[in-house]
């Protein structure tokens, strides 16, 4: 499937080439459906949005080792990422400032070998802040 | 399939360039005040690696969470 960023991303006949362009046209609450492909992009999501791939093994967003792959930049944004893989960032695969749900996805091979010359205020996280459980 | 976190690592060595030398990298940095939920997903191979003179110090492998947020890993 070949998209074009001059399209409006509204129909299968007018698909866009990049996820970033689709985000730029999206309104709060929209869903972006991704065809199976590797997308070499770094995305900033500043609104409530559903990003839905065609399967984690076939729909890949690759940061190319340059920057965060997906950033949820708005504290009031509700974002879902599903059925996709996010990989190859530096430093973070996903950076979330909002509310985020990740479903049926893979986050892999993210990290850095560089050093950051800033101080980050990192407090210890209470154990109660993290829950690990099975829903079945 | 349960959610899986495996083979994520931190290997950072730094010192000698001032009082603060910080390296970080991770699969997910969650600093949102809202809930983050991970369902039926895999985090693997996320790592920080580097070496600079001396003592190890770095953050994070799979997930970094700031205070006052909530992360849930769910089947």
N, CA and C atoms of all chains as a GROMACS GRO file, in nm:
protein
  633
    1UNK      N    1   0.085  -0.119   0.000
    1UNK     CA    2   0.000   0.000   0.000
    1UNK      C    3   0.088   0.124   0.000
    2UNK      N    4   0.066   0.213  -0.093
    2UNK     CA    5   0.146   0.334  -0.104
    2UNK      C    6   0.061   0.455  -0.070
    3UNK      N    7   0.094   0.520   0.040
    3UNK     CA    8   0.022   0.640   0.077
    3UNK      C    9   0.090   0.763   0.021
    4UNK      N   10   0.023   0.873   0.040
    4UNK     CA   11   0.078   1.000  -0.006
    4UNK      C   12   0.036   1.108   0.094
    5UNK      N   13   0.132   1.185   0.139
    5UNK     CA   14   0.101   1.284   0.240
    5UNK      C   15   0.029   1.407   0.185
    6UNK      N   16  -0.001   1.407   0.058
    6UNK     CA   17  -0.091   1.509   0.006
    6UNK      C   18  -0.237   1.465   0.017
    7UNK      N   19  -0.256   1.338   0.058
    7UNK     CA   20  -0.392   1.288   0.079
    7UNK      C   21  -0.446   1.334   0.214
    8UNK      N   22  -0.577   1.308   0.232
    8UNK     CA   23  -0.640   1.351   0.358
    8UNK      C   24  -0.649   1.240   0.462
    9UNK      N   25  -0.601   1.121   0.431
    9UNK     CA   26  -0.596   1.008   0.524
    9UNK      C   27  -0.736   0.959   0.565
   10UNK      N   28  -0.837   0.996   0.494
   10UNK     CA   29  -0.973   0.967   0.538
   10UNK      C   30  -1.028   0.833   0.490
   11UNK      N   31  -0.978   0.782   0.381
   11UNK     CA   32  -1.032   0.659   0.323
   11UNK      C   33  -0.918   0.569   0.277
   12UNK      N   34  -0.949   0.443   0.251
   12UNK     CA   35  -0.844   0.354   0.198
   12UNK      C   36  -0.789   0.403   0.064
   13UNK      N   37  -0.866   0.482  -0.007
   13UNK     CA   38  -0.819   0.533  -0.136
   13UNK      C   39  -0.736   0.660  -0.120
   14UNK      N   40  -0.739   0.718  -0.004
   14UNK     CA   41  -0.665   0.843   0.017
   14UNK      C   42  -0.574   0.831   0.139
   15UNK      N   43  -0.504   0.718   0.145
   15UNK     CA   44  -0.416   0.696   0.259
   15UNK      C   45  -0.296   0.790   0.256
   16UNK      N   46  -0.243   0.814   0.372
   16UNK     CA   47  -0.123   0.897   0.384
   16UNK      C   48   0.000   0.808   0.392
   17UNK      N   49   0.113   0.870   0.365
   17UNK     CA   50   0.239   0.796   0.365
   17UNK      C   51   0.296   0.780   0.506
   18UNK      N   52   0.283   0.886   0.586
   18UNK     CA   53   0.345   0.884   0.718
   18UNK      C   54   0.242   0.894   0.830
   19UNK      N   55   0.278   0.835   0.941
   19UNK     CA   56   0.191   0.844   1.059
   19UNK      C   57   0.189   0.988   1.110
   20UNK      N   58   0.303   1.052   1.102
   20UNK     CA   59   0.312   1.190   1.149
   20UNK      C   60   0.216   1.282   1.077
   21UNK      N   61   0.200   1.260   0.948
   21UNK     CA   62   0.106   1.344   0.874
   21UNK      C   63  -0.037   1.315   0.915
   22UNK      N   64  -0.065   1.187   0.936
   22UNK     CA   65  -0.200   1.152   0.982
   22UNK      C   66  -0.230   1.214   1.117
   23UNK      N   67  -0.131   1.216   1.204
   23UNK     CA   68  -0.151   1.279   1.335
   23UNK      C   69  -0.178   1.428   1.320
   24UNK      N   70  -0.109   1.488   1.226
   24UNK     CA   71  -0.127   1.632   1.207
   24UNK      C   72  -0.267   1.667   1.160
   25UNK      N   73  -0.335   1.572   1.098
   25UNK     CA   74  -0.471   1.595   1.048
   25UNK      C   75  -0.578   1.544   1.145
   26UNK      N   76  -0.537   1.474   1.248
   26UNK     CA   77  -0.633   1.408   1.336
   26UNK      C   78  -0.696   1.506   1.433
   27UNK      N   79  -0.818   1.469   1.472
   27UNK     CA   80  -0.887   1.541   1.580
   27UNK      C   81  -0.890   1.451   1.703
   28UNK      N   82  -0.914   1.510   1.817
   28UNK     CA   83  -0.917   1.434   1.941
   28UNK      C   84  -1.019   1.321   1.932
   29UNK      N   85  -0.977   1.202   1.970
   29UNK     CA   86  -1.064   1.086   1.968
   29UNK      C   87  -1.057   1.004   1.841
   30UNK      N   88  -0.985   1.052   1.743
   30UNK     CA   89  -0.972   0.979   1.617
   30UNK      C   90  -0.889   0.852   1.634
   31UNK      N   91  -0.903   0.764   1.535
   31UNK     CA   92  -0.819   0.645   1.527
   31UNK      C   93  -0.738   0.649   1.398
   32UNK      N   94  -0.613   0.611   1.408
   32UNK     CA   95  -0.526   0.600   1.290
   32UNK      C   96  -0.495   0.452   1.271
   33UNK      N   97  -0.533   0.400   1.156
   33UNK     CA   98  -0.513   0.260   1.124
   33UNK      C   99  -0.388   0.247   1.038
   34UNK      N  100  -0.296   0.163   1.081
   34UNK     CA  101  -0.168   0.150   1.011
   34UNK      C  102  -0.165   0.021   0.930
   35UNK      N  103  -0.126   0.034   0.806
   35UNK     CA  104  -0.100  -0.085   0.725
   35UNK      C  105   0.030  -0.150   0.772
   36UNK      N  106   0.042  -0.277   0.746
   36UNK     CA  107   0.164  -0.350   0.781
   36UNK      C  108   0.282  -0.291   0.704
   37UNK      N  109   0.380  -0.239   0.777
   37UNK     CA  110   0.497  -0.178   0.715
   37UNK      C  111   0.592  -0.136   0.827
   38UNK      N  112   0.713  -0.098   0.790
   38UNK     CA  113   0.804  -0.034   0.885
   38UNK      C  114   0.804   0.116   0.860
   39UNK      N  115   0.770   0.191   0.962
   39UNK     CA  116   0.762   0.335   0.952
   39UNK      C  117   0.882   0.395   1.025
   40UNK      N  118   0.968   0.463   0.952
   40UNK     CA  119   1.085   0.526   1.012
   40UNK      C  120   1.044   0.667   1.056
   41UNK      N  121   0.995   0.675   1.180
   41UNK     CA  122   0.940   0.802   1.226
   41UNK      C  123   0.962   0.821   1.375
   42UNK      N  124   0.957   0.945   1.416
   42UNK     CA  125   0.952   0.982   1.557
   42UNK      C  126   0.825   1.065   1.574
   43UNK      N  127   0.733   1.017   1.656
   43UNK     CA  128   0.599   1.075   1.661
   43UNK      C  129   0.577   1.153   1.790
   44UNK      N  130   0.510   1.264   1.777
   44UNK     CA  131   0.465   1.341   1.893
   44UNK      C  132   0.313   1.347   1.887
   45UNK      N  133   0.250   1.295   1.991
   45UNK     CA  134   0.104   1.291   1.997
   45UNK      C  135   0.057   1.386   2.107
   46UNK      N  136  -0.013   1.489   2.068
   46UNK     CA  137  -0.056   1.590   2.163
   46UNK      C  138  -0.206   1.596   2.183
   47UNK      N  139  -0.274   1.487   2.143
   47UNK     CA  140  -0.419   1.483   2.160
   47UNK      C  141  -0.461   1.339   2.184
   48UNK      N  142  -0.587   1.320   2.221
   48UNK     CA  143  -0.636   1.184   2.244
   48UNK      C  144  -0.649   1.111   2.112
   49UNK      N  145  -0.589   0.991   2.105
   49UNK     CA  146  -0.576   0.926   1.975
   49UNK      C  147  -0.559   0.775   1.995
   50UNK      N  148  -0.612   0.699   1.900
   50UNK     CA  149  -0.588   0.555   1.895
   50UNK      C  150  -0.501   0.525   1.774
   51UNK      N  151  -0.388   0.462   1.796
   51UNK     CA  152  -0.300   0.423   1.686
   51UNK      C  153  -0.301   0.270   1.681
   52UNK      N  154  -0.353   0.218   1.572
   52UNK     CA  155  -0.380   0.075   1.562
   52UNK      C  156  -0.303   0.015   1.446
   53UNK      N  157  -0.212  -0.075   1.477
   53UNK     CA  158  -0.136  -0.141   1.372
   53UNK      C  159  -0.207  -0.264   1.319
   54UNK      N  160  -0.138  -0.334   1.232
   54UNK     CA  161  -0.194  -0.456   1.173
   54UNK      C  162  -0.134  -0.581   1.235
   55UNK      N  163  -0.063  -0.564   1.344
   55UNK     CA  164   0.000  -0.676   1.413
   55UNK      C  165   0.141  -0.635   1.454
   56UNK      N  166   0.181  -0.677   1.573
   56UNK     CA  167   0.311  -0.634   1.624
   56UNK      C  168   0.426  -0.685   1.540
   57UNK      N  169   0.408  -0.798   1.475
   57UNK     CA  170   0.518  -0.853   1.396
   57UNK      C  171   0.531  -0.787   1.259
   58UNK      N  172   0.430  -0.716   1.217
   58UNK     CA  173   0.432  -0.661   1.081
   58UNK      C  174   0.419  -0.510   1.074
   59UNK      N  175   0.383  -0.449   1.184
   59UNK     CA  176   0.367  -0.303   1.186
   59UNK      C  177   0.468  -0.246   1.285
   60UNK      N  178   0.570  -0.183   1.233
   60UNK     CA  179   0.685  -0.142   1.314
   60UNK      C  180   0.709   0.008   1.299
   61UNK      N  181   0.722   0.075   1.411
   61UNK     CA  182   0.766   0.214   1.410
   61UNK      C  183   0.909   0.215   1.461
   62UNK      N  184   1.001   0.257   1.377
   62UNK     CA  185   1.144   0.248   1.405
   62UNK      C  186   1.202   0.388   1.416
   63UNK      N  187   1.260   0.417   1.531
   63UNK     CA  188   1.314   0.551   1.554
   63UNK      C  189   1.451   0.574   1.493
   64UNK      N  190   1.511   0.472   1.437
   64UNK     CA  191   1.640   0.490   1.374
   64UNK      C  192   1.752   0.529   1.469
   65UNK      N  193   1.730   0.505   1.597
   65UNK     CA  194   1.833   0.539   1.695
   65UNK      C  195   1.845   0.688   1.723
   66UNK      N  196   1.747   0.765   1.677
   66UNK     CA  197   1.752   0.910   1.693
   66UNK      C  198   1.626   0.959   1.762
   67UNK      N  199   1.636   0.980   1.890
   67UNK     CA  200   1.524   1.036   1.965
   67UNK      C  201   1.420   0.933   2.005
   68UNK      N  202   1.321   0.984   2.075
   68UNK     CA  203   1.212   0.899   2.122
   68UNK      C  204   1.121   0.863   2.005
   69UNK      N  205   1.070   0.742   2.005
   69UNK     CA  206   0.987   0.698   1.892
   69UNK      C  207   0.847   0.757   1.903
   70UNK      N  208   0.784   0.741   2.019
   70UNK     CA  209   0.650   0.796   2.039
   70UNK      C  210   0.648   0.878   2.167
   71UNK      N  211   0.611   1.004   2.155
   71UNK     CA  212   0.597   1.090   2.272
   71UNK      C  213   0.452   1.133   2.285
   72UNK      N  214   0.393   1.107   2.401
   72UNK     CA  215   0.261   1.161   2.432
   72UNK      C  216   0.285   1.287   2.512
   73UNK      N  217   0.261   1.400   2.448
   73UNK     CA  218   0.314   1.526   2.500
   73UNK      C  219   0.214   1.608   2.581
   74UNK      N  220   0.088   1.564   2.584
   74UNK     CA  221  -0.013   1.643   2.653
   74UNK      C  222  -0.066   1.566   2.774
   75UNK      N  223  -0.070   1.631   2.887
   75UNK     CA  224  -0.112   1.564   3.010
   75UNK      C  225  -0.256   1.518   3.006
   76UNK      N  226  -0.339   1.578   2.924
   76UNK     CA  227  -0.480   1.537   2.920
   76UNK      C  228  -0.510   1.444   2.804
   77UNK      N  229  -0.410   1.405   2.730
   77UNK     CA  230  -0.430   1.315   2.616
   77UNK      C  231  -0.449   1.172   2.664
   78UNK      N  232  -0.547   1.106   2.607
   78UNK     CA  233  -0.568   0.962   2.628
   78UNK      C  234  -0.530   0.891   2.500
   79UNK      N  235  -0.424   0.813   2.506
   79UNK     CA  236  -0.368   0.753   2.384
   79UNK      C  237  -0.365   0.602   2.400
   80UNK      N  238  -0.403   0.532   2.294
   80UNK     CA  239  -0.384   0.388   2.291
   80UNK      C  240  -0.293   0.353   2.174
   81UNK      N  241  -0.203   0.262   2.199
   81UNK     CA  242  -0.117   0.204   2.096
   81UNK      C  243  -0.144   0.056   2.094
   82UNK      N  244  -0.181   0.002   1.980
   82UNK     CA  245  -0.213  -0.140   1.977
   82UNK      C  246  -0.165  -0.206   1.849
   83UNK      N  247  -0.127  -0.330   1.864
   83UNK     CA  248  -0.090  -0.417   1.753
   83UNK      C  249   0.026  -0.362   1.670
   84UNK      N  250   0.128  -0.314   1.739
   84UNK     CA  251   0.244  -0.261   1.669
   84UNK      C  252   0.370  -0.280   1.752
   85UNK      N  253   0.483  -0.257   1.688
   85UNK     CA  254   0.612  -0.263   1.755
   85UNK      C  255   0.678  -0.126   1.752
   86UNK      N  256   0.736  -0.090   1.864
   86UNK     CA  257   0.809   0.036   1.876
   86UNK      C  258   0.953   0.002   1.911
   87UNK      N  259   1.044   0.047   1.829
   87UNK     CA  260   1.182   0.002   1.846
   87UNK      C  261   1.285   0.107   1.806
   88UNK      N  262   1.405   0.082   1.856
   88UNK     CA  263   1.525   0.150   1.809
   88UNK      C  264   1.524   0.300   1.835
   89UNK      N  265   1.510   0.334   1.962
   89UNK     CA  266   1.513   0.476   2.000
   89UNK      C  267   1.641   0.508   2.074
   90UNK      N  268   1.661   0.635   2.096
   90UNK     CA  269   1.762   0.683   2.190
   90UNK      C  270   1.717   0.820   2.240
   91UNK      N  271   1.672   0.832   2.365
   91UNK     CA  272   1.682   0.730   2.467
   91UNK      C  273   1.558   0.642   2.485
   92UNK      N  274   1.438   0.695   2.471
   92UNK     CA  275   1.321   0.619   2.512
   92UNK      C  276   1.237   0.574   2.392
   93UNK      N  277   1.185   0.452   2.402
   93UNK     CA  278   1.092   0.409   2.299
   93UNK      C  279   0.963   0.488   2.305
   94UNK      N  280   0.911   0.501   2.426
   94UNK     CA  281   0.787   0.576   2.448
   94UNK      C  282   0.809   0.671   2.565
   95UNK      N  283   0.767   0.794   2.548
   95UNK     CA  284   0.771   0.892   2.656
   95UNK      C  285   0.629   0.941   2.677
   96UNK      N  286   0.577   0.919   2.796
   96UNK     CA  287   0.435   0.947   2.820
   96UNK      C  288   0.415   1.052   2.927
   97UNK      N  289   0.344   1.158   2.889
   97UNK     CA  290   0.303   1.258   2.987
   97UNK      C  291   0.152   1.254   3.011
   98UNK      N  292   0.083   1.171   2.935
   98UNK     CA  293  -0.062   1.166   2.947
   98UNK      C  294  -0.109   1.034   3.005
   99UNK      N  295  -0.220   0.984   2.953
   99UNK     CA  296  -0.269   0.852   2.989
   99UNK      C  297  -0.251   0.761   2.869
  100UNK      N  298  -0.192   0.646   2.892
  100UNK     CA  299  -0.148   0.564   2.780
  100UNK      C  300  -0.184   0.419   2.804
  101UNK      N  301  -0.238   0.355   2.702
  101UNK     CA  302  -0.260   0.211   2.706
  101UNK      C  303  -0.188   0.147   2.590
  102UNK      N  304  -0.111   0.044   2.619
  102UNK     CA  305  -0.036  -0.030   2.518
  102UNK      C  306  -0.089  -0.173   2.516
  103UNK      N  307  -0.138  -0.216   2.402
  103UNK     CA  308  -0.204  -0.346   2.394
  103UNK      C  309  -0.151  -0.427   2.277
  104UNK      N  310  -0.125  -0.554   2.301
  104UNK     CA  311  -0.082  -0.646   2.195
  104UNK      C  312   0.034  -0.588   2.114
  105UNK      N  313   0.129  -0.535   2.184
  105UNK     CA  314   0.240  -0.466   2.117
  105UNK      C  315   0.374  -0.509   2.174
  106UNK      N  316   0.478  -0.468   2.108
  106UNK     CA  317   0.613  -0.497   2.153
  106UNK      C  318   0.692  -0.367   2.160
  107UNK      N  319   0.765  -0.349   2.268
  107UNK     CA  320   0.856  -0.235   2.283
  107UNK      C  321   0.994  -0.293   2.302
  108UNK      N  322   1.080  -0.276   2.204
  108UNK     CA  323   1.206  -0.350   2.208
  108UNK      C  324   1.325  -0.268   2.158
  109UNK      N  325   1.437  -0.307   2.209
  109UNK     CA  326   1.565  -0.256   2.159
  109UNK      C  327   1.573  -0.104   2.161
  110UNK      N  328   1.523  -0.048   2.269
  110UNK     CA  329   1.536   0.095   2.289
  110UNK      C  330   1.641   0.122   2.396
  111UNK      N  331   1.705   0.236   2.387
  111UNK     CA  332   1.807   0.266   2.486
  111UNK      C  333   1.909   0.361   2.427
  112UNK      N  334   2.017   0.376   2.498
  112UNK     CA  335   2.116   0.473   2.454
  112UNK      C  336   2.254   0.432   2.499
  113UNK      N  337   2.352   0.484   2.432
  113UNK     CA  338   2.489   0.470   2.477
  113UNK      C  339   2.549   0.607   2.505
  114UNK      N  340   2.465   0.710   2.500
  114UNK     CA  341   2.515   0.846   2.520
  114UNK      C  342   2.493   0.890   2.665
  115UNK      N  343   2.558   0.997   2.701
  115UNK     CA  344   2.547   1.050   2.835
  115UNK      C  345   2.482   1.187   2.831
  116UNK      N  346   2.396   1.211   2.926
  116UNK     CA  347   2.320   1.334   2.931
  116UNK      C  348   2.375   1.422   3.043
  117UNK      N  349   2.412   1.541   3.010
  117UNK     CA  350   2.474   1.628   3.108
  117UNK      C  351   2.376   1.712   3.184
  118UNK      N  352   2.268   1.654   3.227
  118UNK     CA  353   2.170   1.726   3.305
  118UNK      C  354   2.134   1.643   3.426
  119UNK      N  355   2.072   1.708   3.522
  119UNK     CA  356   2.028   1.638   3.642
  119UNK      C  357   1.879   1.616   3.633
  120UNK      N  358   1.837   1.496   3.652
  120UNK     CA  359   1.695   1.466   3.656
  120UNK      C  360   1.656   1.435   3.799
  121UNK      N  361   1.548   1.493   3.844
  121UNK     CA  362   1.500   1.466   3.979
  121UNK      C  363   1.421   1.337   3.978
  122UNK      N  364   1.484   1.234   4.021
  122UNK     CA  365   1.418   1.104   4.022
  122UNK      C  366   1.394   1.062   4.165
  123UNK      N  367   1.269   1.051   4.197
  123UNK     CA  368   1.234   1.004   4.330
  123UNK      C  369   1.211   0.854   4.325
  124UNK      N  370   1.224   0.792   4.437
  124UNK     CA  371   1.196   0.649   4.440
  124UNK      C  372   1.046   0.626   4.422
  125UNK      N  373   1.013   0.519   4.358
  125UNK     CA  374   0.873   0.489   4.329
  125UNK      C  375   0.822   0.388   4.430
  126UNK      N  376   0.716   0.421   4.500
  126UNK     CA  377   0.664   0.323   4.597
  126UNK      C  378   0.614   0.198   4.526
  127UNK      N  379   0.630   0.087   4.592
  127UNK     CA  380   0.587  -0.040   4.532
  127UNK      C  381   0.439  -0.036   4.498
  128UNK      N  382   0.362   0.033   4.578
  128UNK     CA  383   0.218   0.037   4.555
  128UNK      C  384   0.181   0.108   4.428
  129UNK      N  385   0.275   0.178   4.369
  129UNK     CA  386   0.244   0.250   4.245
  129UNK      C  387   0.244   0.158   4.125
  130UNK      N  388   0.287   0.036   4.143
  130UNK     CA  389   0.295  -0.054   4.029
  130UNK      C  390   0.219  -0.182   4.061
  131UNK      N  391   0.132  -0.218   3.972
  131UNK     CA  392   0.056  -0.340   3.992
  131UNK      C  393   0.086  -0.438   3.880
  132UNK      N  394   0.115  -0.559   3.915
  132UNK     CA  395   0.137  -0.664   3.815
  132UNK      C  396   0.034  -0.773   3.842
  133UNK      N  397  -0.051  -0.795   3.746
  133UNK     CA  398  -0.155  -0.894   3.768
  133UNK      C  399  -0.205  -0.951   3.637
  134UNK      N  400  -0.275  -1.057   3.648
  134UNK     CA  401  -0.337  -1.118   3.531
  134UNK      C  402  -0.486  -1.095   3.537
  135UNK      N  403  -0.543  -1.063   3.423
  135UNK     CA  404  -0.687  -1.035   3.422
  135UNK      C  405  -0.768  -1.162   3.404
  136UNK      N  406  -0.702  -1.274   3.382
  136UNK     CA  407  -0.780  -1.396   3.358
  136UNK      C  408  -0.813  -1.466   3.489
  137UNK      N  409  -0.139  -1.479   2.586
  137UNK     CA  410  -0.001  -1.438   2.614
  137UNK      C  411  -0.002  -1.334   2.725
  138UNK      N  412   0.079  -1.358   2.826
  138UNK     CA  413   0.094  -1.257   2.929
  138UNK      C  414   0.188  -1.148   2.882
  139UNK      N  415   0.176  -1.032   2.944
  139UNK     CA  416   0.276  -0.930   2.920
  139UNK      C  417   0.410  -0.978   2.973
  140UNK      N  418   0.516  -0.944   2.902
  140UNK     CA  419   0.649  -0.994   2.936
  140UNK      C  420   0.749  -0.880   2.939
  141UNK      N  421   0.828  -0.879   3.043
  141UNK     CA  422   0.942  -0.788   3.048
  141UNK      C  423   1.066  -0.873   3.066
  142UNK      N  424   1.154  -0.872   2.968
  142UNK     CA  425   1.269  -0.961   2.974
  142UNK      C  426   1.386  -0.902   2.898
  143UNK      N  427   1.504  -0.935   2.946
  143UNK     CA  428   1.627  -0.900   2.874
  143UNK      C  429   1.645  -0.751   2.852
  144UNK      N  430   1.605  -0.674   2.950
  144UNK     CA  431   1.632  -0.532   2.949
  144UNK      C  432   1.746  -0.505   3.047
  145UNK      N  433   1.831  -0.410   3.018
  145UNK     CA  434   1.950  -0.399   3.102
  145UNK      C  435   2.002  -0.256   3.111
  146UNK      N  436   2.082  -0.236   3.213
  146UNK     CA  437   2.152  -0.110   3.230
  146UNK      C  438   2.300  -0.141   3.251
  147UNK      N  439   2.383  -0.082   3.173
  147UNK     CA  440   2.527  -0.097   3.192
  147UNK      C  441   2.590   0.040   3.167
  148UNK      N  442   2.601   0.115   3.271
  148UNK     CA  443   2.650   0.252   3.256
  148UNK      C  444   2.765   0.274   3.354
  149UNK      N  445   2.870   0.333   3.306
  149UNK     CA  446   2.982   0.366   3.392
  149UNK      C  447   3.023   0.509   3.361
  150UNK      N  448   3.012   0.592   3.462
  150UNK     CA  449   3.054   0.730   3.438
  150UNK      C  450   3.100   0.796   3.567
  151UNK      N  451   3.193   0.884   3.552
  151UNK     CA  452   3.241   0.966   3.663
  151UNK      C  453   3.344   1.061   3.608
  152UNK      N  454   3.387   1.152   3.690
  152UNK     CA  455   3.500   1.236   3.654
  152UNK      C  456   3.468   1.355   3.566
  153UNK      N  457   3.341   1.372   3.532
  153UNK     CA  458   3.306   1.488   3.448
  153UNK      C  459   3.218   1.585   3.524
  154UNK      N  460   3.241   1.596   3.652
  154UNK     CA  461   3.160   1.683   3.735
  154UNK      C  462   3.074   1.600   3.828
  155UNK      N  463   2.998   1.667   3.911
  155UNK     CA  464   2.921   1.594   4.012
  155UNK      C  465   2.809   1.510   3.953
  156UNK      N  466   2.763   1.545   3.836
  156UNK     CA  467   2.651   1.473   3.781
  156UNK      C  468   2.685   1.418   3.644
  157UNK      N  469   2.666   1.293   3.630
  157UNK     CA  470   2.686   1.227   3.502
  157UNK      C  471   2.575   1.126   3.491
  158UNK      N  472   2.488   1.151   3.403
  158UNK     CA  473   2.366   1.071   3.402
  158UNK      C  474   2.339   1.017   3.263
  159UNK      N  475   2.312   0.894   3.255
  159UNK     CA  476   2.273   0.833   3.128
  159UNK      C  477   2.139   0.764   3.146
  160UNK      N  478   2.055   0.777   3.049
  160UNK     CA  479   1.929   0.706   3.061
  160UNK      C  480   1.878   0.660   2.926
  161UNK      N  481   1.797   0.562   2.932
  161UNK     CA  482   1.733   0.508   2.812
  161UNK      C  483   1.642   0.396   2.855
  162UNK      N  484   1.536   0.378   2.786
  162UNK     CA  485   1.442   0.278   2.831
  162UNK      C  486   1.338   0.249   2.724
  163UNK      N  487   1.262   0.146   2.752
  163UNK     CA  488   1.151   0.116   2.663
  163UNK      C  489   1.041   0.219   2.675
  164UNK      N  490   1.003   0.247   2.799
  164UNK     CA  491   0.894   0.341   2.823
  164UNK      C  492   0.930   0.431   2.940
  165UNK      N  493   0.918   0.561   2.918
  165UNK     CA  494   0.926   0.657   3.028
  165UNK      C  495   0.785   0.706   3.056
  166UNK      N  496   0.735   0.674   3.172
  166UNK     CA  497   0.599   0.716   3.207
  166UNK      C  498   0.606   0.823   3.313
  167UNK      N  499   0.584   0.944   3.272
  167UNK     CA  500   0.584   1.055   3.367
  167UNK      C  501   0.448   1.121   3.374
  168UNK      N  502   0.350   1.054   3.313
  168UNK     CA  503   0.216   1.110   3.312
  168UNK      C  504   0.149   1.093   3.446
  169UNK      N  505   0.062   1.187   3.477
  169UNK     CA  506  -0.017   1.175   3.598
  169UNK      C  507  -0.130   1.074   3.579
  170UNK      N  508  -0.160   1.045   3.454
  170UNK     CA  509  -0.265   0.948   3.426
  170UNK      C  510  -0.215   0.807   3.433
  171UNK      N  511  -0.304   0.715   3.410
  171UNK     CA  512  -0.271   0.574   3.419
  171UNK      C  513  -0.203   0.526   3.292
  172UNK      N  514  -0.104   0.445   3.307
  172UNK     CA  515  -0.047   0.374   3.193
  172UNK      C  516  -0.075   0.226   3.211
  173UNK      N  517  -0.129   0.165   3.109
  173UNK     CA  518  -0.164   0.024   3.116
  173UNK      C  519  -0.096  -0.051   3.002
  174UNK      N  520  -0.036  -0.162   3.035
  174UNK     CA  521   0.030  -0.245   2.935
  174UNK      C  522  -0.039  -0.380   2.934
  175UNK      N  523  -0.099  -0.413   2.823
  175UNK     CA  524  -0.180  -0.534   2.813
  175UNK      C  525  -0.123  -0.624   2.705
  176UNK      N  526  -0.097  -0.749   2.741
  176UNK     CA  527  -0.068  -0.850   2.640
  176UNK      C  528   0.049  -0.810   2.550
  177UNK      N  529   0.150  -0.751   2.609
  177UNK     CA  530   0.258  -0.693   2.530
  177UNK      C  531   0.394  -0.738   2.582
  178UNK      N  532   0.495  -0.706   2.507
  178UNK     CA  533   0.631  -0.750   2.541
  178UNK      C  534   0.726  -0.631   2.543
  179UNK      N  535   0.805  -0.622   2.648
  179UNK     CA  536   0.915  -0.527   2.654
  179UNK      C  537   1.044  -0.606   2.660
  180UNK      N  538   1.129  -0.589   2.562
  180UNK     CA  539   1.252  -0.668   2.563
  180UNK      C  540   1.365  -0.591   2.496
  181UNK      N  541   1.484  -0.621   2.539
  181UNK     CA  542   1.603  -0.567   2.475
  181UNK      C  543   1.620  -0.418   2.490
  182UNK      N  544   1.549  -0.358   2.586
  182UNK     CA  545   1.566  -0.215   2.609
  182UNK      C  546   1.679  -0.196   2.710
  183UNK      N  547   1.771  -0.106   2.681
  183UNK     CA  548   1.889  -0.103   2.765
  183UNK      C  549   1.960   0.031   2.760
  184UNK      N  550   2.040   0.050   2.859
  184UNK     CA  551   2.132   0.162   2.862
  184UNK      C  552   2.271   0.104   2.873
  185UNK      N  553   2.358   0.145   2.788
  185UNK     CA  554   2.493   0.092   2.799
  185UNK      C  555   2.595   0.201   2.766
  186UNK      N  556   2.700   0.201   2.839
  186UNK     CA  557   2.804   0.299   2.816
  186UNK      C  558   2.913   0.286   2.920
  187UNK      N  559   3.020   0.351   2.900
  187UNK     CA  560   3.130   0.341   2.996
  187UNK      C  561   3.208   0.471   2.994
  188UNK      N  562   3.226   0.525   3.112
  188UNK     CA  563   3.305   0.646   3.123
  188UNK      C  564   3.378   0.648   3.255
  189UNK      N  565   3.491   0.594   3.254
  189UNK     CA  566   3.588   0.603   3.363
  189UNK      C  567   3.558   0.522   3.489
  190UNK      N  568   3.444   0.535   3.548
  190UNK     CA  569   3.435   0.482   3.684
  190UNK      C  570   3.306   0.416   3.723
  191UNK      N  571   3.235   0.482   3.807
  191UNK     CA  572   3.125   0.417   3.878
  191UNK      C  573   3.000   0.402   3.792
  192UNK      N  574   2.930   0.293   3.809
  192UNK     CA  575   2.807   0.274   3.732
  192UNK      C  576   2.693   0.360   3.784
  193UNK      N  577   2.622   0.420   3.693
  193UNK     CA  578   2.506   0.498   3.731
  193UNK      C  579   2.422   0.522   3.607
  194UNK      N  580   2.299   0.488   3.613
  194UNK     CA  581   2.215   0.510   3.496
  194UNK      C  582   2.074   0.465   3.520
  195UNK      N  583   1.991   0.495   3.426
  195UNK     CA  584   1.850   0.461   3.437
  195UNK      C  585   1.790   0.464   3.296
  196UNK      N  586   1.718   0.386   3.256
  196UNK     CA  587   1.645   0.273   3.310
  196UNK      C  588   1.640   0.165   3.203
  197UNK      N  589   1.603   0.048   3.233
  197UNK     CA  590   1.597  -0.058   3.134
  197UNK      C  591   1.464  -0.066   3.063
  198UNK      N  592   1.368  -0.129   3.127
  198UNK     CA  593   1.239  -0.150   3.061
  198UNK      C  594   1.146  -0.031   3.077
  199UNK      N  595   1.125   0.010   3.202
  199UNK     CA  596   1.027   0.116   3.229
  199UNK      C  597   1.084   0.211   3.333
  200UNK      N  598   1.067   0.338   3.306
  200UNK     CA  599   1.092   0.438   3.409
  200UNK      C  600   0.958   0.499   3.448
  201UNK      N  601   0.933   0.502   3.579
  201UNK     CA  602   0.810   0.565   3.628
  201UNK      C  603   0.846   0.677   3.722
  202UNK      N  604   0.785   0.791   3.703
  202UNK     CA  605   0.805   0.897   3.799
  202UNK      C  606   0.707   0.878   3.915
  203UNK      N  607   0.730   0.953   4.019
  203UNK     CA  608   0.642   0.946   4.134
  203UNK      C  609   0.502   0.994   4.094
  204UNK      N  610   0.404   0.945   4.161
  204UNK     CA  611   0.266   0.990   4.145
  204UNK      C  612   0.201   0.946   4.015
  205UNK      N  613   0.250   0.843   3.955
  205UNK     CA  614   0.173   0.789   3.845
  205UNK      C  615   0.147   0.641   3.872
  206UNK      N  616   0.080   0.580   3.781
  206UNK     CA  617   0.035   0.443   3.803
  206UNK      C  618   0.057   0.363   3.677
  207UNK      N  619   0.132   0.257   3.690
  207UNK     CA  620   0.156   0.170   3.576
  207UNK      C  621   0.101   0.032   3.605
  208UNK      N  622   0.028  -0.020   3.514
  208UNK     CA  623  -0.035  -0.150   3.531
  208UNK      C  624   0.007  -0.241   3.418
  209UNK      N  625   0.056  -0.357   3.453
  209UNK     CA  626   0.088  -0.458   3.353
  209UNK      C  627  -0.017  -0.567   3.362
  210UNK      N  628  -0.078  -0.592   3.250
  210UNK     CA  629  -0.194  -0.680   3.250
  210UNK      C  630  -0.182  -0.783   3.141
  211UNK      N  631  -0.235  -0.896   3.169
  211UNK     CA  632  -0.240  -0.997   3.064
  211UNK      C  633  -0.319  -0.943   2.945
   0.00000   0.00000   0.00000
